[in-house]
Amino acid sequence: MNDVSLRRLGYFATLAQTEHFGRAAEELHISQPALSSEIKKLEAQLGLTLFTRSPRTALTREGRLLHRRAQHLLAAADRFSLGAQALAEGISGTVTIGCVQTFFMRGLPQAVTSIEHQWPQIKIQILEMTTAEQLEQLETGGIDIACGHSRPTSEDLTSHKIASDSFRLCTHPGSEVESLTDAANEPFVIFRREASPHYWERVMSICRAADFTPRIKHQTTTWSAVISLVRQGLGVSIVPEIVAESSTGIISLELDDPNATSASWMTMRDTDAVSTPGQVFDELKKLLTAH
């Protein structure tokens, strides 16, 4: 199939929006026969019928499916042009980063300081939020970069793995728990499921591999709260190694399961690749991976 031009996609998107050749041609400032010819050429390129012509112009099932994708492609092209213009004029703007608590431990504040020093015209805002909140905000445009524990599966997003941590079993000093098996009857402290579905599932799978279901007693949304409850002797918890190593007043035990790991991911929209958020994303990759 020949490459489909953005101009022809633009004609398709406009006609799909109006579902009227006359109005679409007027909006596009071309003649109606010219528009009809371009749509026929696009349909021939794709090997699909995008519109019914009688009794009135309407999208076919295939046309409806491709309309949304065409809109994404055209929006991406616009963002590409705007991003290229911004780069030509010098990197500038505001970038909003959503992150979980562990990214503070990974050096995110220091990385942001370095980037703002390198590019004074860029202002970076950090919002601490759960991984689930980040992915929702990334989709709606509330944030530009997500730093969390899940890798989204959307084809419209780009992700980079910053690190992979082993999980540790944490208990309070004086506890007789020496292994995960010993913890089977202990109360567990865990993140709320809606706050971090990935973490919840990992803990459940680690415990199932040890032939028990954890007896969940306390639920939180921050690692500092988890550690505080464990330190007080109110339960045990399974936490990433970076959290265990940066916490005092607890006992940290290695797990026998080599697959008991937690990955940390940075994610952005594909359409931001050639833009200020894209430049910041690339710089953060270097700084945080090296850290």
Order of alpha helices (4+ residues) and beta strands (2+ residues): alpha-alpha-alpha-beta-beta-alpha-beta-alpha-alpha-beta-alpha-beta-beta-beta-alpha-beta-alpha-beta-alpha-beta-beta-alpha
